[in-house]
Amino acid sequence: MGGETAMNLKRRLYVPSHALMRGTAAMLTLCLAAAGVIQIAAGDAPAAQAVEVDAPSAAAAVDAPQLQSPQLQIELQSRLQGIVDSAAQHGVKMGIALGDLSGVLGGESVAVGAADEEFKAASTIKIGLAAVIMRAVDDGRWDLQTPVTVRPSDIVGGTGTLQGGAAATSVRQLPLGELLRLMITVSDNTATNVLIDFVGGLDAVGVGLRALGIADADMHFGRKMVLSHDARHENLITATGDMRLLERIHAGEMLSRAASDQIIDWMRQQTVNTKFGAVVPRTELANKTGENVDVSHDTGYLLTPGREVALAVMTSFGPGVAGGAGTASAADRDVQDVARAVHDVLVAAPRPAAGSEAGASESASPVGSASGLADQVPQDTAGDARPPAETVMGMPRSLAVGLASAGLGAGVLCVVAGMVLAVRRRPDSLTAVLGDVGRSGRESLR
């Protein structure tokens, strides 16, 4: 009885070698799968590494324009100096100042020729008067609908449209904003003189300029438009000073954003296209010309998208200039050459990165836009370049990886032990068992 019971118990406990090996194969497969899952979740798998390879290329694309900024400055400096030298040979003196509004030049400026010397301002000084008045509008002193009286005695010659209108024969009242628009878009001399009187005269304009931080040496109102005057009472300007005024208007530093944008919008509507406008598309230009018998200027914004700059070009010619043979038409061509050279370089230049120096004001300004990382890295992959997870399945990453490795090692030991037992029981079963291991592994991966 006791012997039979012992034999039955032995039969129940006996595990066939092929079953033992299949169980061992399944255990090995489970260990391998668990280890793989933990490794992938922990960020150590090859799939996670593939994303990291692309990350430096995006950074390089962002930095590339900044690396090229010094070369762009050198190229512009060289081209513009060549134009200044050529102009001097035919009796035209030039002063050029270029300010970076977008980061395309790394936030640096370029000055060539007589950029810091005074020139007769002609109509370029009207931007300064507009800035003084718009500051008063910001302060609530007036608004653009404030009526301003225009009398027949105010009418003067030269450029403009008021001289041929009803104001030439009768007293009229025009909105302040309309006079400002005429002063900028058609360079109306009558509107300019009326606005000078409206502000309180030349001295009041000077006080307003100083309040805006514009030095008298950079912009000086000494007379009204067209009226007779002597050399001691001239309107004077420097290319560098005018460029700085443009920079500060564009940035919204001296005026409200709305007032700054309004001035730039009027400059976009400027109708004299004999200089910048002859070579730069109007869609990329906001400017104000100025000319007289011995000067020809243009000043404003070249608004190539993502590469915006402020540019002031002053010229003088005639008996008072070395060479003495310069003419207005020659000076106009010289100004055109400058605008063309700058525009060509900007068009060929890469967009600067978002956040680069001088580019911060673009997001607020309607006249330009910065190119950011989103333009250079596809949106659907930008979020993939992430660091490895700090925790995996609620465990610290290092612990999860350690458990995966331990599980893999335990699985291997189980297989070895199972194979030893099976071979000791049935030596001929080894080949069949190895086949089972392979099939079991393949099925678990499907």
Number of C-alpha atoms within 10 A of each C-alpha: 5 6 8 9 9 10 11 11 11 11 9 8 9 9 12 11 21 19 13 16 28 20 18 24 26 18 19 24 23 17 20 19 18 16 20 18 12 21 20 16 18 21 19 15 14 10 10 18 13 11 13 14 10 13 15 10 13 14 13 11 16 22 14 14 21 22 14 16 20 15 12 20 18 13 15 23 16 12 17 23 18 14 18 23 14 14 21 20 14 17 22 28 26 29 24 26 25 27 24 22 31 32 28 30 31 23 17 16 18 18 20 23 19 20 24 18 17 20 25 24 26 22 24 28 21 23 23 22 22 21 22 23 26 26 21 15 18 15 12 9 11 15 16 14 11 14 16 17 15 23 17 16 12 19 20 19 15 13 16 20 17 21 20 11 10 13 21 17 13 11 13 14 12 15 14 21 19 15 21 24 21 21 28 30 20 19 25 25 28 29 27 24 22 19 23 21 14 14 16 10 16 18 13 16 23 21 14 20 22 14 13 18 12 19 13 15 13 20 26 24 24 18 19 20 22 15 10 8 12 8 7 8 13 17 21 21 25 26 33 28 22 27 28 21 24 26 23 16 21 27 22 18 14 20 22 17 17 12 20 23 20 15 20 23 18 19 23 21 19 22 16 17 15 16 28 32 23 16 17 20 13 18 12 17 22 23 31 32 30 21 19 15 11 19 23 33 28 27 30 27 27 27 24 21 16 26 27 28 28 25 29 31 30 33 28 25 26 18 12 10 15 15 15 15 15 22 18 19 12 17 26 20 17 23 29 21 19 25 24 18 16 21 23 13 16 23 13 10 17 18 25 28 25 22 16 20 19 20 26 17 19 22 12 14 17 13 22 23 22 24 21 16 17 10 13 15 16 11 11 7 10 14 8 13 15 12 9 15 12 12 14 19 10 8 11 13 19 12 12 20 22 14 14 20 19 13 19 20 14 14 21 18 14 17 20 12 13 19 23 14 14 21 15 12 12 12 13 11 16 18 10 11 22 16 12 20 19 12 13 18 19 11 9 11 8 5
